[in-house]
Amino acid sequence: MAFDYGRTYLVMGERIDKAMQIAQDFVFSGSNVMCISRMHPDLIGERWAGKKVDTIWLSERPGERNIPPDQLQSLVHQVLTFANGNKRAIIIIDGIEYLALFNDFHRLQMFFEQLNDIAMESGSILLVALDPRLFDLRSMARLRRFAEVVN
């Protein structure tokens, strides 16, 4: 599948692996990648040894590159800064299900729409790893409105 810049893709699966595999080609061709995940940044870095990947850990633990799951605007700010500072940026988000535990679905949908707008305006690719089993059909339909689905 070809991926177009300025688009959002829902990468369906139980784990982040498929989204990271898609991003790998971009990483090795020199694209700048940001990965927002529940996975510890050291584990993400191991997957792309020798390549620089900007990471944000979704965690309630204090830390320089950690953002609590209820701070959606902080995440939007980080994504906007990264996307505007890197031409043809690739942004991976894993942990939407975790964010849903701390935010009602309306806030989560607004967050998703903001990220989609950022991807379109900056010419970035947004890869959202998502386990469809964890959302009801109506919620999935709302998220799909702004993205292409990758199975």
OpenMM code with the backbone's topology and positions (N, CA, C; nanometers):
from openmm import Vec3, app, unit

residues = "MET ALA PHE ASP TYR GLY ARG THR TYR LEU VAL MET GLY GLU ARG ILE ASP LYS ALA MET GLN ILE ALA GLN ASP PHE VAL PHE SER GLY SER ASN VAL MET CYS ILE SER ARG MET HIS PRO ASP LEU ILE GLY GLU ARG TRP ALA GLY LYS LYS VAL ASP THR ILE TRP LEU SER GLU ARG PRO GLY GLU ARG ASN ILE PRO PRO ASP GLN LEU GLN SER LEU VAL HIS GLN VAL LEU THR PHE ALA ASN GLY ASN LYS ARG ALA ILE ILE ILE ILE ASP GLY ILE GLU TYR LEU ALA LEU PHE ASN ASP PHE HIS ARG LEU GLN MET PHE PHE GLU GLN LEU ASN ASP ILE ALA MET GLU SER GLY SER ILE LEU LEU VAL ALA LEU ASP PRO ARG LEU PHE ASP LEU ARG SER MET ALA ARG LEU ARG ARG PHE ALA GLU VAL VAL ASN".split()
positions = [
    Vec3(0.0845, -0.1186, 0.0000),
    Vec3(0.0000, 0.0000, 0.0000),
    Vec3(0.0887, 0.1244, 0.0000),
    Vec3(0.0522, 0.2201, -0.0815),
    Vec3(0.1255, 0.3468, -0.0862),
    Vec3(0.0658, 0.4427, 0.0170),
    Vec3(0.1514, 0.5146, 0.0832),
    Vec3(0.1081, 0.6092, 0.1854),
    Vec3(0.1314, 0.7502, 0.1350),
    Vec3(0.0289, 0.8324, 0.1454),
    Vec3(0.0350, 0.9698, 0.0985),
    Vec3(0.0602, 1.0646, 0.2149),
    Vec3(0.1465, 1.1618, 0.1921),
    Vec3(0.1715, 1.2635, 0.2938),
    Vec3(0.0468, 1.3500, 0.3082),
    Vec3(0.0252, 1.3967, 0.4296),
    Vec3(-0.0930, 1.4772, 0.4583),
    Vec3(-0.2153, 1.3939, 0.4922),
    Vec3(-0.1936, 1.2661, 0.5228),
    Vec3(-0.3046, 1.1746, 0.5499),
    Vec3(-0.2884, 1.1078, 0.6851),
    Vec3(-0.4002, 1.0584, 0.7358),
    Vec3(-0.4042, 0.9821, 0.8601),
    Vec3(-0.4462, 0.8397, 0.8269),
    Vec3(-0.3777, 0.7443, 0.8897),
    Vec3(-0.4060, 0.6026, 0.8671),
    Vec3(-0.4306, 0.5339, 1.0005),
    Vec3(-0.5403, 0.4601, 1.0086),
    Vec3(-0.5673, 0.3741, 1.1242),
    Vec3(-0.5076, 0.2381, 1.0922),
    Vec3(-0.4084, 0.1991, 1.1696),
    Vec3(-0.3415, 0.0715, 1.1478),
    Vec3(-0.4010, -0.0278, 1.2477),
    Vec3(-0.4861, -0.1153, 1.1963),
    Vec3(-0.5595, -0.2076, 1.2820),
    Vec3(-0.4721, -0.3248, 1.3243),
    Vec3(-0.4763, -0.3514, 1.4539),
    Vec3(-0.4014, -0.4635, 1.5072),
    Vec3(-0.3987, -0.4575, 1.6582),
    Vec3(-0.3574, -0.5660, 1.7182),
    Vec3(-0.3538, -0.5745, 1.8643),
    Vec3(-0.2315, -0.5067, 1.9230),
    Vec3(-0.1279, -0.4863, 1.8410),
    Vec3(-0.0023, -0.4298, 1.8915),
    Vec3(0.0466, -0.3204, 1.7978),
    Vec3(0.1489, -0.2505, 1.8406),
    Vec3(0.2083, -0.1418, 1.7621),
    Vec3(0.2954, -0.1941, 1.6475),
    Vec3(0.3225, -0.3233, 1.6441),
    Vec3(0.4186, -0.3809, 1.5500),
    Vec3(0.3921, -0.3439, 1.4044),
    Vec3(0.2669, -0.3513, 1.3614),
    Vec3(0.2353, -0.3241, 1.2213),
    Vec3(0.2645, -0.1778, 1.1862),
    Vec3(0.2285, -0.0852, 1.2740),
    Vec3(0.2558, 0.0566, 1.2488),
    Vec3(0.4058, 0.0830, 1.2450),
    Vec3(0.4794, 0.0188, 1.3330),
    Vec3(0.6243, 0.0375, 1.3351),
    Vec3(0.6898, -0.0230, 1.2107),
    Vec3(0.6356, -0.1309, 1.1629),
    Vec3(0.6876, -0.1928, 1.0412),
    Vec3(0.6656, -0.1000, 0.9214),
    Vec3(0.5481, -0.0376, 0.9150),
    Vec3(0.5200, 0.0583, 0.8079),
    Vec3(0.6175, 0.1760, 0.8165),
    Vec3(0.6381, 0.2268, 0.9368),
    Vec3(0.7258, 0.3430, 0.9559),
    Vec3(0.8713, 0.3105, 0.9295),
    Vec3(0.9089, 0.1843, 0.9405),
    Vec3(1.0490, 0.1458, 0.9251),
    Vec3(1.1059, 0.1896, 0.7910),
    Vec3(1.0307, 0.1737, 0.6833),
    Vec3(1.0790, 0.2160, 0.5516),
    Vec3(1.1069, 0.3658, 0.5497),
    Vec3(1.0211, 0.4422, 0.6148),
    Vec3(1.0410, 0.5869, 0.6207),
    Vec3(1.1638, 0.6219, 0.7047),
    Vec3(1.1830, 0.5504, 0.8153),
    Vec3(1.2975, 0.5752, 0.9028),
    Vec3(1.4278, 0.5524, 0.8263),
    Vec3(1.4369, 0.4418, 0.7563),
    Vec3(1.5612, 0.4071, 0.6866),
    Vec3(1.5828, 0.4905, 0.5607),
    Vec3(1.4777, 0.5587, 0.5135),
    Vec3(1.4976, 0.6483, 0.3987),
    Vec3(1.5260, 0.7914, 0.4450),
    Vec3(1.5374, 0.8107, 0.5771),
    Vec3(1.5784, 0.9403, 0.6290),
    Vec3(1.4675, 1.0284, 0.6828),
    Vec3(1.3447, 0.9817, 0.6825),
    Vec3(1.2353, 1.0618, 0.7379),
    Vec3(1.2498, 1.0743, 0.8889),
    Vec3(1.2040, 1.1857, 0.9417),
    Vec3(1.2023, 1.2052, 1.0862),
    Vec3(1.0746, 1.1451, 1.1424),
    Vec3(1.0890, 1.0652, 1.2466),
    Vec3(0.9768, 0.9925, 1.3034),
    Vec3(0.9595, 1.0286, 1.4504),
    Vec3(0.8334, 1.0476, 1.4888),
    Vec3(0.7958, 1.0645, 1.6293),
    Vec3(0.7052, 0.9474, 1.6638),
    Vec3(0.7310, 0.8864, 1.7785),
    Vec3(0.6485, 0.7750, 1.8243),
    Vec3(0.5951, 0.8074, 1.9628),
    Vec3(0.4639, 0.8145, 1.9730),
    Vec3(0.3949, 0.8363, 2.0999),
    Vec3(0.3358, 0.7025, 2.1387),
    Vec3(0.3751, 0.6528, 2.2570),
    Vec3(0.3365, 0.5164, 2.2897),
    Vec3(0.3326, 0.4914, 2.4397),
    Vec3(0.2650, 0.3838, 2.4769),
    Vec3(0.2702, 0.3313, 2.6133),
    Vec3(0.3975, 0.2507, 2.6337),
    Vec3(0.4638, 0.2159, 2.5249),
    Vec3(0.5881, 0.1404, 2.5316),
    Vec3(0.7013, 0.2344, 2.5754),
    Vec3(0.7873, 0.1858, 2.6623),
    Vec3(0.8981, 0.2678, 2.7118),
    Vec3(0.9876, 0.3112, 2.5948),
    Vec3(1.0346, 0.4364, 2.5947),
    Vec3(1.1179, 0.4871, 2.4849),
    Vec3(1.2425, 0.4027, 2.4558),
    Vec3(1.3021, 0.3408, 2.5551),
    Vec3(1.4193, 0.2566, 2.5315),
    Vec3(1.3840, 0.1370, 2.4428),
    Vec3(1.2650, 0.0807, 2.4632),
    Vec3(1.2220, -0.0332, 2.3816),
    Vec3(1.1944, 0.0092, 2.2374),
    Vec3(1.1406, 0.1283, 2.2207),
    Vec3(1.1167, 0.1798, 2.0856),
    Vec3(1.2503, 0.2047, 2.0162),
    Vec3(1.3437, 0.2659, 2.0881),
    Vec3(1.4753, 0.2945, 2.0320),
    Vec3(1.5496, 0.1698, 1.9868),
    Vec3(1.5302, 0.0587, 2.0583),
    Vec3(1.5955, -0.0671, 2.0218),
    Vec3(1.5517, -0.1171, 1.8843),
    Vec3(1.4295, -0.0863, 1.8459),
    Vec3(1.3785, -0.1348, 1.7177),
    Vec3(1.4450, -0.0663, 1.5995),
    Vec3(1.4909, 0.0561, 1.6204),
    Vec3(1.5554, 0.1305, 1.5139),
    Vec3(1.6939, 0.1740, 1.5585),
    Vec3(1.7752, 0.0791, 1.5929),
    Vec3(1.9103, 0.1083, 1.6424),
    Vec3(1.9861, 0.1946, 1.5417),
    Vec3(2.0470, 0.2990, 1.5910),
    Vec3(2.1264, 0.3875, 1.5066),
    Vec3(2.0470, 0.4945, 1.4356),
    Vec3(1.9165, 0.4904, 1.4436),
    Vec3(1.8318, 0.5918, 1.3797),
    Vec3(1.7672, 0.6755, 1.4888),
    Vec3(1.7535, 0.8034, 1.4617),
    Vec3(1.6951, 0.8926, 1.5606),
    Vec3(1.5423, 0.8909, 1.5469),
    Vec3(1.4771, 0.8516, 1.6526),
    Vec3(1.3316, 0.8531, 1.6591),
    Vec3(1.2935, 0.9307, 1.7839),
    Vec3(1.2145, 1.0345, 1.7648),
    Vec3(1.1681, 1.1161, 1.8774),
    Vec3(1.0556, 1.0386, 1.9466),
    Vec3(1.0665, 1.0195, 2.0766),
    Vec3(0.9660, 0.9400, 2.1479),
    Vec3(0.9003, 1.0196, 2.2597),
    Vec3(0.7734, 0.9904, 2.2791),
    Vec3(0.6983, 1.0425, 2.3935),
    Vec3(0.6334, 0.9221, 2.4596),
    Vec3(0.6525, 0.9134, 2.5889),
    Vec3(0.5972, 0.8021, 2.6651),
    Vec3(0.4681, 0.8479, 2.7311),
    Vec3(0.3582, 0.7800, 2.7001),
    Vec3(0.2304, 0.8060, 2.7658),
    Vec3(0.2368, 0.7430, 2.9043),
    Vec3(0.2614, 0.8260, 3.0023),
    Vec3(0.2822, 0.7739, 3.1366),
    Vec3(0.2501, 0.8817, 3.2392),
    Vec3(0.2012, 0.8368, 3.3534),
    Vec3(0.1759, 0.9288, 3.4631),
    Vec3(0.3020, 0.9557, 3.5443),
    Vec3(0.4087, 0.8848, 3.5122),
    Vec3(0.5369, 0.9062, 3.5806),
    Vec3(0.5960, 1.0379, 3.5335),
    Vec3(0.6535, 1.1150, 3.6241),
    Vec3(0.7176, 1.2392, 3.5820),
    Vec3(0.8411, 1.2107, 3.4974),
    Vec3(0.8634, 1.2938, 3.3991),
    Vec3(0.9804, 1.2789, 3.3136),
    Vec3(0.9767, 1.3798, 3.2019),
    Vec3(1.0934, 1.4091, 3.1483),
    Vec3(1.1065, 1.5120, 3.0451),
    Vec3(1.0252, 1.4808, 2.9202),
    Vec3(1.0254, 1.3568, 2.8752),
    Vec3(0.9538, 1.3179, 2.7531),
    Vec3(0.8310, 1.2324, 2.7839),
    Vec3(0.7759, 1.2486, 2.9049),
    Vec3(0.6560, 1.1759, 2.9452),
    Vec3(0.5385, 1.2730, 2.9461),
    Vec3(0.4245, 1.2258, 2.8991),
    Vec3(0.3025, 1.3066, 2.9030),
    Vec3(0.1920, 1.2205, 2.9623),
    Vec3(0.1252, 1.2710, 3.0664),
    Vec3(0.0138, 1.1957, 3.1250),
    Vec3(-0.1012, 1.1817, 3.0241),
    Vec3(-0.1751, 1.0729, 3.0318),
    Vec3(-0.2799, 1.0455, 2.9333),
    Vec3(-0.3969, 1.1439, 2.9345),
    Vec3(-0.4117, 1.2208, 3.0405),
    Vec3(-0.5218, 1.3183, 3.0428),
    Vec3(-0.4793, 1.4551, 2.9888),
    Vec3(-0.3572, 1.4658, 2.9396),
    Vec3(-0.3037, 1.5920, 2.8880),
    Vec3(-0.3018, 1.5913, 2.7347),
    Vec3(-0.4189, 1.5808, 2.6738),
    Vec3(-0.4272, 1.5707, 2.5281),
    Vec3(-0.3714, 1.6941, 2.4584),
    Vec3(-0.3921, 1.8125, 2.5160),
    Vec3(-0.3420, 1.9348, 2.4525),
    Vec3(-0.1891, 1.9381, 2.4514),
    Vec3(-0.1263, 1.8813, 2.5523),
    Vec3(0.0196, 1.8718, 2.5520),
    Vec3(0.0669, 1.7819, 2.4389),
    Vec3(-0.0060, 1.6745, 2.4153),
    Vec3(0.0279, 1.5863, 2.3036),
    Vec3(0.0099, 1.6579, 2.1705),
    Vec3(-0.0999, 1.7299, 2.1562),
    Vec3(-0.1242, 1.8054, 2.0324),
    Vec3(-0.0097, 1.9037, 2.0092),
    Vec3(0.0315, 1.9729, 2.1139),
    Vec3(0.1403, 2.0700, 2.1016),
    Vec3(0.2699, 2.0019, 2.0562),
    Vec3(0.3021, 1.8865, 2.1150),
    Vec3(0.4237, 1.8140, 2.0777),
    Vec3(0.4186, 1.7684, 1.9320),
    Vec3(0.3038, 1.7172, 1.8896),
    Vec3(0.2888, 1.6714, 1.7512),
    Vec3(0.2992, 1.7897, 1.6553),
    Vec3(0.2343, 1.9000, 1.6874),
    Vec3(0.2379, 2.0190, 1.6025),
    Vec3(0.3812, 2.0711, 1.5883),
    Vec3(0.4516, 2.0798, 1.6987),
    Vec3(0.5904, 2.1270, 1.6964),
    Vec3(0.6777, 2.0353, 1.6107),
    Vec3(0.6630, 1.9054, 1.6293),
    Vec3(0.7421, 1.8089, 1.5532),
    Vec3(0.7077, 1.8159, 1.4041),
    Vec3(0.5784, 1.8149, 1.3720),
    Vec3(0.5348, 1.8149, 1.2318),
    Vec3(0.5777, 1.9429, 1.1602),
    Vec3(0.5678, 2.0563, 1.2265),
    Vec3(0.6073, 2.1822, 1.1634),
    Vec3(0.7587, 2.1963, 1.1521),
    Vec3(0.8325, 2.1284, 1.2380),
    Vec3(0.9779, 2.1376, 1.2362),
    Vec3(1.0473, 2.0342, 1.1498),
    Vec3(0.9716, 1.9399, 1.0945),
    Vec3(1.0289, 1.8320, 1.0141),
    Vec3(0.9461, 1.8106, 0.8885),
    Vec3(1.0057, 1.8390, 0.7738),
    Vec3(0.9343, 1.8160, 0.6485),
    Vec3(0.9051, 1.6671, 0.6316),
    Vec3(0.7844, 1.6373, 0.5895),
    Vec3(0.7441, 1.4982, 0.5634),
    Vec3(0.7638, 1.4081, 0.6849),
    Vec3(0.7219, 1.4584, 0.7974),
    Vec3(0.7352, 1.3843, 0.9233),
    Vec3(0.6412, 1.2637, 0.9253),
    Vec3(0.6836, 1.1630, 1.0008),
    Vec3(0.6016, 1.0445, 1.0245),
    Vec3(0.5727, 1.0422, 1.1743),
    Vec3(0.4440, 1.0354, 1.2096),
    Vec3(0.4048, 1.0349, 1.3503),
    Vec3(0.3256, 0.9081, 1.3766),
    Vec3(0.3733, 0.8292, 1.4724),
    Vec3(0.3059, 0.7052, 1.5122),
    Vec3(0.2433, 0.7299, 1.6489),
    Vec3(0.1170, 0.6944, 1.6613),
    Vec3(0.0519, 0.7031, 1.7917),
    Vec3(-0.0014, 0.5657, 1.8283),
    Vec3(0.0448, 0.5186, 1.9407),
    Vec3(0.0010, 0.3910, 1.9954),
    Vec3(-0.0499, 0.4209, 2.1360),
    Vec3(-0.1636, 0.3686, 2.1701),
    Vec3(-0.2139, 0.3930, 2.3048),
    Vec3(-0.3446, 0.4716, 2.3071),
    Vec3(-0.4142, 0.4758, 2.1940),
    Vec3(-0.5439, 0.5448, 2.1914),
    Vec3(-0.6371, 0.4810, 2.2949),
    Vec3(-0.6276, 0.3503, 2.3097),
    Vec3(-0.7115, 0.2807, 2.4071),
    Vec3(-0.6789, 0.3289, 2.5494),
    Vec3(-0.5520, 0.3510, 2.5763),
    Vec3(-0.5085, 0.4016, 2.7067),
    Vec3(-0.5599, 0.5441, 2.7279),
    Vec3(-0.5510, 0.6260, 2.6249),
    Vec3(-0.6029, 0.7627, 2.6344),
    Vec3(-0.7539, 0.7628, 2.6615),
    Vec3(-0.8230, 0.6628, 2.6058),
    Vec3(-0.9685, 0.6531, 2.6250),
    Vec3(-1.0058, 0.6237, 2.7702),
    Vec3(-0.9152, 0.5664, 2.8464),
    Vec3(-0.9421, 0.5402, 2.9882),
    Vec3(-0.9460, 0.6686, 3.0701),
    Vec3(-0.8749, 0.7721, 3.0227),
    Vec3(-0.8609, 0.8964, 3.0986),
    Vec3(-0.9390, 1.0138, 3.0382),
    Vec3(-0.9999, 0.9928, 2.9227),
    Vec3(-1.0716, 1.0988, 2.8524),
    Vec3(-1.2010, 1.0415, 2.7969),
    Vec3(-1.3082, 1.1212, 2.7997),
    Vec3(-1.4310, 1.0715, 2.7391),
    Vec3(-1.4132, 1.0681, 2.5869),
    Vec3(-1.5002, 0.9958, 2.5193),
    Vec3(-1.4805, 0.9741, 2.3767),
    Vec3(-1.4905, 1.1042, 2.2975),
    Vec3(-1.5736, 1.1965, 2.3402),
    Vec3(-1.5858, 1.3247, 2.2698),
    Vec3(-1.4510, 1.3976, 2.2677),
    Vec3(-1.3824, 1.4033, 2.3816),
    Vec3(-1.2496, 1.4668, 2.3874),
    Vec3(-1.1494, 1.3914, 2.3015),
    Vec3(-1.1575, 1.2603, 2.3048),
    Vec3(-1.0668, 1.1773, 2.2259),
    Vec3(-1.0895, 1.2008, 2.0764),
    Vec3(-1.2138, 1.2116, 2.0362),
    Vec3(-1.2450, 1.2370, 1.8955),
    Vec3(-1.1946, 1.3757, 1.8538),
    Vec3(-1.2116, 1.4759, 1.9377),
    Vec3(-1.1606, 1.6103, 1.9072),
    Vec3(-1.0079, 1.6073, 1.8940),
    Vec3(-0.9424, 1.5340, 1.9824),
    Vec3(-0.7976, 1.5164, 1.9775),
    Vec3(-0.7568, 1.4539, 1.8437),
    Vec3(-0.8258, 1.3501, 1.8053),
    Vec3(-0.7986, 1.2795, 1.6804),
    Vec3(-0.8166, 1.3740, 1.5613),
    Vec3(-0.9220, 1.4561, 1.5625),
    Vec3(-0.9469, 1.5528, 1.4554),
    Vec3(-0.8358, 1.6570, 1.4483),
    Vec3(-0.7883, 1.7030, 1.5649),
    Vec3(-0.6780, 1.7991, 1.5664),
    Vec3(-0.5521, 1.7383, 1.5051),
    Vec3(-0.5231, 1.6141, 1.5389),
    Vec3(-0.4056, 1.5478, 1.4825),
    Vec3(-0.4187, 1.5306, 1.3315),
    Vec3(-0.5372, 1.4981, 1.2866),
    Vec3(-0.5619, 1.4851, 1.1429),
    Vec3(-0.5382, 1.6188, 1.0727),
    Vec3(-0.5854, 1.7273, 1.1320),
    Vec3(-0.5631, 1.8606, 1.0753),
    Vec3(-0.4142, 1.8922, 1.0672),
    Vec3(-0.3410, 1.8579, 1.1713),
    Vec3(-0.1957, 1.8816, 1.1733),
    Vec3(-0.1282, 1.8038, 1.0599),
    Vec3(-0.1676, 1.6780, 1.0426),
    Vec3(-0.1089, 1.5960, 0.9361),
    Vec3(-0.1363, 1.6582, 0.7993),
    Vec3(-0.2590, 1.7030, 0.7771),
    Vec3(-0.2930, 1.7633, 0.6480),
    Vec3(-0.2169, 1.8936, 0.6246),
    Vec3(-0.2143, 1.9807, 0.7249),
    Vec3(-0.1505, 2.1116, 0.7097),
    Vec3(0.0006, 2.1015, 0.6940),
    Vec3(0.0619, 2.0069, 0.7624),
    Vec3(0.2082, 1.9966, 0.7614),
    Vec3(0.2610, 1.9005, 0.6554),
    Vec3(0.1727, 1.8252, 0.5923),
    Vec3(0.2169, 1.7260, 0.4947),
    Vec3(0.2846, 1.6067, 0.5600),
    Vec3(0.2407, 1.5727, 0.6793),
    Vec3(0.2951, 1.4586, 0.7536),
    Vec3(0.2089, 1.3353, 0.7318),
    Vec3(0.2610, 1.2226, 0.7733),
    Vec3(0.1822, 1.0995, 0.7758),
    Vec3(0.1593, 1.0642, 0.9213),
    Vec3(0.0341, 1.0438, 0.9572),
    Vec3(-0.0039, 1.0049, 1.0926),
    Vec3(-0.0493, 0.8600, 1.0888),
    Vec3(0.0226, 0.7748, 1.1620),
    Vec3(-0.0112, 0.6325, 1.1732),
    Vec3(-0.0649, 0.6089, 1.3133),
    Vec3(-0.1908, 0.5714, 1.3233),
    Vec3(-0.2528, 0.5486, 1.4532),
    Vec3(-0.2764, 0.3989, 1.4694),
    Vec3(-0.1992, 0.3369, 1.5583),
    Vec3(-0.2152, 0.1944, 1.5871),
    Vec3(-0.3389, 0.1780, 1.6740),
    Vec3(-0.4292, 0.0893, 1.6336),
    Vec3(-0.5567, 0.0781, 1.7027),
    Vec3(-0.6057, -0.0656, 1.7038),
    Vec3(-0.6464, -0.1108, 1.8205),
    Vec3(-0.7079, -0.2423, 1.8338),
    Vec3(-0.8591, -0.2225, 1.8245),
    Vec3(-0.9206, -0.2596, 1.7119),
    Vec3(-1.0635, -0.2315, 1.6920),
    Vec3(-1.1554, -0.3060, 1.7893),
    Vec3(-1.1051, -0.4083, 1.8546),
    Vec3(-1.1885, -0.4833, 1.9489),
    Vec3(-1.2207, -0.4021, 2.0733),
    Vec3(-1.1444, -0.2961, 2.0977),
    Vec3(-1.1597, -0.2205, 2.2213),
    Vec3(-1.2546, -0.1013, 2.2110),
    Vec3(-1.3117, -0.0785, 2.0928),
    Vec3(-1.4081, 0.0299, 2.0740),
    Vec3(-1.5368, -0.0272, 2.0162),
    Vec3(-1.6497, 0.0341, 2.0520),
    Vec3(-1.7761, -0.0104, 1.9941),
    Vec3(-1.7843, 0.0350, 1.8481),
    Vec3(-1.8809, -0.0184, 1.7747),
    Vec3(-1.8923, 0.0100, 1.6312),
    Vec3(-1.9117, 0.1578, 1.6020),
    Vec3(-1.9906, 0.2247, 1.6835),
    Vec3(-2.0169, 0.3678, 1.6628),
    Vec3(-1.8887, 0.4501, 1.6806),
    Vec3(-1.8128, 0.4202, 1.7837),
    Vec3(-1.6870, 0.4917, 1.8075),
    Vec3(-1.5883, 0.4657, 1.6944),
    Vec3(-1.5797, 0.3420, 1.6497),
    Vec3(-1.4898, 0.3096, 1.5384),
    Vec3(-1.5304, 0.3851, 1.4122),
    Vec3(-1.6596, 0.3935, 1.3875),
    Vec3(-1.7068, 0.4665, 1.2692),
    Vec3(-1.6682, 0.6140, 1.2771),
    Vec3(-1.6753, 0.6713, 1.3939),
    Vec3(-1.6365, 0.8127, 1.4102),
    Vec3(-1.4872, 0.8319, 1.3840),
    Vec3(-1.4050, 0.7411, 1.4321),
    Vec3(-1.2609, 0.7529, 1.4099),
    Vec3(-1.2251, 0.7307, 1.2632),
    Vec3(-1.2963, 0.6427, 1.1975),
    Vec3(-1.2678, 0.6107, 1.0577),
    Vec3(-1.3023, 0.7255, 0.9638),
    Vec3(-1.3852, 0.8176, 1.0074),
    Vec3(-1.4244, 0.9288, 0.9201),
    Vec3(-1.3058, 1.0103, 0.8735),
    Vec3(-1.2012, 1.0148, 0.9528),
    Vec3(-1.0881, 1.1021, 0.9225),
    Vec3(-0.9642, 1.0274, 0.8754),
    Vec3(-0.9787, 0.8972, 0.8533),
    Vec3(-0.8581, 0.8188, 0.8242),
    Vec3(-0.8871, 0.7059, 0.7268),
    Vec3(-0.7797, 0.6607, 0.6634),
    Vec3(-0.7867, 0.5390, 0.5848),
    Vec3(-0.7502, 0.4236, 0.6762),
    Vec3(-0.8104, 0.3088, 0.6529),
    Vec3(-0.7861, 0.1933, 0.7374),
    Vec3(-0.6841, 0.1011, 0.6718),
    Vec3(-0.5865, 0.0593, 0.7522),
    Vec3(-0.4844, -0.0362, 0.7069),
    Vec3(-0.5033, -0.1611, 0.7923),
    Vec3(-0.5358, -0.2722, 0.7275),
    Vec3(-0.5541, -0.3983, 0.8013),
    Vec3(-0.4292, -0.4824, 0.7997),
] * unit.nanometer
topology = app.Topology()
chain = topology.addChain("A")
for resn in residues:
    res = topology.addResidue(resn, chain)
    for name in ("N", "CA", "C"):
        topology.addAtom(name, app.Element.getBySymbol(name[0]), res)
